[in-house]
Amino acid sequence: MATLITGLGLVGTSYAQLALKRGESIVFYDVAPRKDFLAHKLGTANVTVVQGDVRELPALVETMQKHKVDKVIHTAGLIGGKVAQPLYSGLQINVMGTINVAEAVRLTGVKRLVQISTMGTYDRRLEGDNPIDENFHRGPGEAYGNSKVAKELMVEAYQRLYGFELIIVRLANVYGVGHFAGGSAGGEMVQTLLQTGIKGGLAKINQEQTRDFEYIYYKDLGRALDKAATVGLRGATTLNIGTGVIVTFDDLVGTAEKLLPKLQVEIIPGTKPRSSKQPMVITKAKQVLGWEPEYNLEAGFKDYIEELKALG
């Protein structure tokens, strides 16, 4: 049996790095697979890569049947502003693509679906003084967050009707060496800071990206996903996967400058950022998965810098 990972990016490879050590067979399904990125993250590991679009249901079904898939990690989709460029196509990829994944799961008898979601599903307009748990209001009103809510609702409906195991994981902003083809502006901004600091120079950051945010290092995420795919489960559950800490932009830059003294940062004036006020509650993930993050921001940055240096 095998695990199908839709999307060959930072999230999917963070899971595959651990799953391969358990001897699991991995199949990546991606519309434009980056073989260079795969080689960096997984080396010469024996994985299968299928070029395909999540909007193509027959291709998804064929892939799952051919490779005897029993678990699916659904990461494929657009992130942030890319969902609205244009909106119709973005929703087709994010929402219809997820419906196709759920239908393929149903048709092929896949046992478990791990649906990758985001803290962006939460309606931050309603933030108060308390950290955000999994029952907080969904639907922030913008394209990306609303599309992710729709994705959650679709897989929840499928699970309720057809009974496969479902874990929805709402991720904080993931950082780590990535290619960012899907549109993770936050992750790309962090990589720009660190790459510039390693070389020495000026990193120019758009004001829109200077928000306070909750971050999670990809290695912590990989452990969470490994547990989400293997923990005993009946039915469905939704979990926040983060650190429970909001990092201010000033602290983010300060940490990078501490580790990389040659880094200089210039903010390009523009749209005022919409910062997160309250972190996510991760108690449920600790209870269900027996997981908690191991990397704070400085430890994550140190590890990240070493990986970037190794790339040259």
C-alpha positions as CSV (number, residue, x, y, z in Angstrom):
1,M,0.0,0.0,0.0
2,A,1.1,3.6,-0.6
3,T,0.4,7.2,0.5
4,L,-0.5,9.7,-2.2
5,I,0.7,13.3,-1.6
6,T,-1.0,15.9,-3.7
7,G,1.5,18.7,-4.2
8,L,5.2,18.4,-4.3
9,G,6.2,21.2,-2.0
10,L,7.5,21.9,1.5
11,V,4.5,20.5,3.3
12,G,4.4,17.2,1.4
13,T,8.1,16.5,1.6
14,S,8.1,17.3,5.3
15,Y,5.9,14.3,5.7
16,A,7.7,12.1,3.1
17,Q,11.0,12.5,4.9
18,L,9.7,10.6,7.9
19,A,7.3,8.3,6.1
20,L,10.2,6.9,3.9
21,K,12.1,6.1,7.1
22,R,9.2,3.8,8.1
23,G,9.4,2.1,4.7
24,E,6.3,3.7,3.4
25,S,5.7,3.9,-0.4
26,I,5.2,7.5,-1.5
27,V,3.5,8.8,-4.6
28,F,3.6,12.5,-5.4
29,Y,0.9,14.0,-7.6
30,D,1.6,17.5,-8.9
31,V,0.7,19.6,-11.9
32,A,4.3,20.8,-12.4
33,P,6.6,18.7,-10.2
34,R,9.9,20.3,-9.3
35,K,12.5,17.5,-9.6
36,D,15.3,19.7,-8.3
37,F,13.3,20.4,-5.1
38,L,12.5,16.8,-4.7
39,A,16.2,15.8,-5.0
40,H,17.1,18.4,-2.4
41,K,14.5,17.3,0.1
42,L,14.6,13.5,-0.4
43,G,17.9,12.8,-2.2
44,T,17.8,9.6,-4.1
45,A,14.8,8.1,-2.3
46,N,12.7,5.8,-4.3
47,V,9.4,7.7,-4.7
48,T,6.9,7.9,-7.6
49,V,6.1,11.2,-9.2
50,V,2.9,11.6,-11.3
51,Q,2.3,14.8,-13.2
52,G,-1.4,15.5,-12.9
53,D,-3.9,18.2,-12.1
54,V,-6.3,17.8,-9.1
55,R,-9.1,19.1,-11.4
56,E,-8.8,15.9,-13.3
57,L,-10.8,13.3,-11.4
58,P,-10.1,10.3,-13.7
59,A,-6.4,10.9,-13.4
60,L,-6.6,11.0,-9.6
61,V,-8.6,7.8,-9.5
62,E,-6.3,6.0,-12.0
63,T,-3.2,7.0,-9.9
64,M,-4.8,5.8,-6.6
65,Q,-5.8,2.5,-8.1
66,K,-2.5,1.9,-9.9
67,H,-0.4,2.5,-6.8
68,K,-2.8,0.9,-4.3
69,V,-3.1,4.1,-2.3
70,D,-4.6,3.7,1.2
71,K,-3.7,7.2,2.6
72,V,-3.9,10.6,1.0
73,I,-2.2,13.8,2.2
74,H,-3.9,16.6,0.3
75,T,-1.7,19.6,0.1
76,A,-2.2,20.8,-3.5
77,G,-3.7,24.2,-4.0
78,L,-3.0,27.9,-4.2
79,I,-2.1,30.1,-1.3
80,G,-2.7,33.7,-0.4
81,G,-3.3,36.2,-3.1
82,K,-2.7,33.7,-5.9
83,V,-6.2,32.3,-5.2
84,A,-7.7,35.5,-6.6
85,Q,-5.5,35.7,-9.8
86,P,-8.1,35.1,-11.2
87,L,-10.6,34.0,-8.6
88,Y,-12.6,31.6,-10.8
89,S,-9.4,29.6,-11.6
90,G,-8.2,29.8,-8.0
91,L,-11.5,28.3,-6.7
92,Q,-11.5,25.6,-9.3
93,I,-8.1,24.5,-8.2
94,N,-8.7,24.8,-4.4
95,V,-12.3,23.9,-4.0
96,M,-13.1,21.7,-7.0
97,G,-9.7,20.0,-6.8
98,T,-10.5,19.1,-3.2
99,I,-13.9,17.7,-4.1
100,N,-12.2,15.6,-6.7
101,V,-9.7,14.3,-4.2
102,A,-12.5,13.4,-1.8
103,E,-14.5,11.7,-4.6
104,A,-11.4,9.7,-5.6
105,V,-10.9,8.7,-2.0
106,R,-14.5,7.4,-2.0
107,L,-14.3,5.6,-5.3
108,T,-11.0,3.8,-4.5
109,G,-11.7,3.0,-0.9
110,V,-8.8,5.0,0.6
111,K,-8.8,4.5,4.4
112,R,-7.6,7.9,5.6
113,L,-7.5,11.5,4.2
114,V,-5.3,14.1,5.9
115,Q,-6.6,17.5,4.7
116,I,-4.0,20.3,4.9
117,S,-5.8,23.5,6.0
118,T,-4.6,26.7,7.5
119,M,-5.0,29.1,10.4
120,G,-6.3,31.4,7.5
121,T,-9.7,29.7,7.8
122,Y,-10.3,31.7,11.0
123,D,-12.2,35.0,10.9
124,R,-9.6,37.2,12.5
125,R,-12.1,40.1,12.3
126,L,-13.7,38.5,15.3
127,E,-10.5,38.1,17.4
128,G,-10.7,38.9,21.0
129,D,-8.4,38.3,23.9
130,N,-8.4,34.5,24.0
131,P,-6.2,32.2,21.9
132,I,-8.1,30.5,19.0
133,D,-9.2,26.9,19.3
134,E,-10.6,24.7,16.6
135,N,-14.2,25.9,17.3
136,F,-13.5,29.5,16.4
137,H,-15.5,31.2,13.7
138,R,-14.5,30.2,10.1
139,G,-14.6,32.4,7.1
140,P,-12.4,35.5,6.9
141,G,-14.1,36.9,3.9
142,E,-11.2,36.9,1.5
143,A,-10.5,34.5,-1.3
144,Y,-7.8,32.3,0.2
145,G,-9.3,31.8,3.7
146,N,-12.8,31.3,2.3
147,S,-11.6,28.7,-0.2
148,K,-9.9,26.8,2.6
149,V,-13.1,26.8,4.6
150,A,-14.9,25.5,1.6
151,K,-12.4,22.7,1.3
152,E,-12.9,21.8,4.9
153,L,-16.7,21.7,4.5
154,M,-16.4,19.5,1.4
155,V,-14.3,16.9,3.0
156,E,-16.4,17.0,6.2
157,A,-19.5,16.3,4.1
158,Y,-17.8,13.4,2.3
159,Q,-16.5,11.9,5.5
160,R,-19.9,12.0,7.1
161,L,-21.5,10.2,4.2
162,Y,-18.8,7.7,3.4
163,G,-17.1,7.1,6.7
164,F,-13.4,7.2,5.8
165,E,-10.9,8.5,8.5
166,L,-10.3,12.2,8.2
167,I,-7.9,14.6,10.0
168,I,-8.0,18.3,9.0
169,V,-4.9,20.1,10.2
170,R,-4.9,23.9,10.3
171,L,-1.3,25.0,10.0
172,A,0.4,28.1,11.2
173,N,2.7,29.8,8.6
174,V,5.2,27.1,7.6
175,Y,8.8,28.1,7.1
176,G,11.7,26.1,5.7
177,V,13.5,25.7,2.4
178,G,10.8,25.8,-0.3
179,H,10.0,26.8,-3.8
180,F,6.8,28.7,-3.1
181,A,5.2,28.1,-6.5
182,G,1.8,27.8,-4.7
183,G,2.1,31.4,-3.5
184,S,3.2,31.3,0.2
185,A,4.3,34.9,0.5
186,G,5.1,34.6,4.2
187,G,7.3,31.6,3.7
188,E,9.0,33.2,0.8
189,M,9.6,36.4,2.8
190,V,11.4,34.4,5.5
191,Q,13.6,32.6,3.0
192,T,14.5,36.0,1.4
193,L,15.6,37.4,4.8
194,L,17.8,34.4,5.5
195,Q,19.3,34.1,2.1
196,T,20.1,37.8,2.0
197,G,21.6,37.6,5.5
198,I,23.9,34.6,4.5
199,K,25.3,36.5,1.5
200,G,25.2,39.9,3.3
201,G,23.1,42.6,1.8
202,L,19.8,44.4,1.9
203,A,16.5,42.5,2.0
204,K,13.6,44.6,0.7
205,I,10.3,43.6,2.2
206,N,6.9,44.9,1.2
207,Q,5.0,46.5,4.1
208,E,2.2,44.1,3.5
209,Q,4.5,41.2,4.6
210,T,5.5,42.9,7.9
211,R,2.7,41.4,9.9
212,D,2.8,39.6,13.3
213,F,2.2,36.0,12.7
214,E,2.3,32.5,14.1
215,Y,5.0,30.3,12.5
216,I,5.9,26.6,12.5
217,Y,9.2,25.1,11.3
218,Y,8.7,22.4,8.7
219,K,10.4,19.7,10.7
220,D,7.9,20.1,13.5
221,L,5.2,20.0,10.9
222,G,6.6,16.8,9.4
223,R,6.3,15.1,12.8
224,A,2.8,16.3,13.2
225,L,1.7,15.0,9.8
226,D,3.5,11.7,10.4
227,K,1.4,11.2,13.5
228,A,-1.8,12.5,11.8
229,A,-1.3,9.8,9.1
230,T,-0.7,6.9,11.6
231,V,-2.5,7.6,14.9
232,G,-5.4,5.5,15.8
233,L,-8.6,7.3,14.7
234,R,-12.3,6.7,14.2
235,G,-14.2,9.2,12.2
236,A,-13.0,12.8,11.8
237,T,-11.1,15.4,13.8
238,T,-9.7,18.9,13.3
239,L,-6.4,20.0,14.8
240,N,-4.5,23.3,15.1
241,I,-0.8,22.7,14.3
242,G,1.3,25.7,15.4
243,T,3.4,26.9,18.3
244,G,0.8,28.8,20.3
245,V,3.0,31.9,19.9
246,I,2.6,35.1,17.8
247,V,5.9,36.4,16.5
248,T,6.1,40.1,15.8
249,F,7.7,41.2,12.6
250,D,10.3,43.1,14.6
251,D,11.2,39.9,16.6
252,L,11.3,37.9,13.3
253,V,13.8,40.4,11.8
254,G,15.7,40.7,15.1
255,T,16.2,37.0,15.3
256,A,17.5,36.9,11.7
257,E,19.8,39.8,12.4
258,K,21.1,38.1,15.6
259,L,22.1,35.0,13.6
260,L,23.1,36.8,10.4
261,P,24.8,40.2,11.4
262,K,25.4,41.1,7.7
263,L,21.6,41.3,7.1
264,Q,20.0,44.7,6.5
265,V,16.3,45.1,6.0
266,E,14.3,47.9,4.2
267,I,10.5,48.1,4.3
268,I,8.9,49.2,1.0
269,P,5.9,51.3,1.9
270,G,2.6,50.0,0.7
271,T,-0.5,48.2,2.1
272,K,-0.7,48.1,5.9
273,P,-0.4,44.5,7.1
274,R,-3.2,42.6,8.8
275,S,-1.5,41.0,11.8
276,S,-2.6,38.1,13.9
277,K,-3.5,39.1,17.5
278,Q,-4.1,35.7,19.1
279,P,-2.2,32.5,18.7
280,M,-3.8,29.1,18.1
281,V,-4.5,26.7,20.9
282,I,-2.6,23.5,20.2
283,T,-3.8,21.5,23.2
284,K,-5.9,19.2,21.1
285,A,-3.0,18.2,18.9
286,K,-1.0,17.3,22.0
287,Q,-3.8,15.2,23.2
288,V,-4.8,13.4,19.9
289,L,-1.3,13.1,18.4
290,G,1.0,13.2,21.4
291,W,2.8,15.9,19.5
292,E,4.2,19.3,20.3
293,P,6.7,21.6,18.6
294,E,10.4,21.3,19.3
295,Y,11.7,24.4,17.5
296,N,11.3,27.9,18.7
297,L,12.0,30.6,16.1
298,E,15.7,30.9,16.8
299,A,16.3,27.2,16.8
300,G,14.3,26.9,13.5
301,F,16.3,29.7,11.9
302,K,19.6,28.1,12.9
303,D,18.6,24.8,11.3
304,Y,17.1,26.6,8.2
305,I,20.3,28.6,7.7
306,E,22.4,25.5,7.8
307,E,20.2,23.9,5.1
308,L,20.4,27.0,2.9
309,K,24.2,27.1,3.3
310,A,24.4,23.5,2.3
311,L,22.6,24.4,-0.9
312,G,25.3,26.9,-1.8
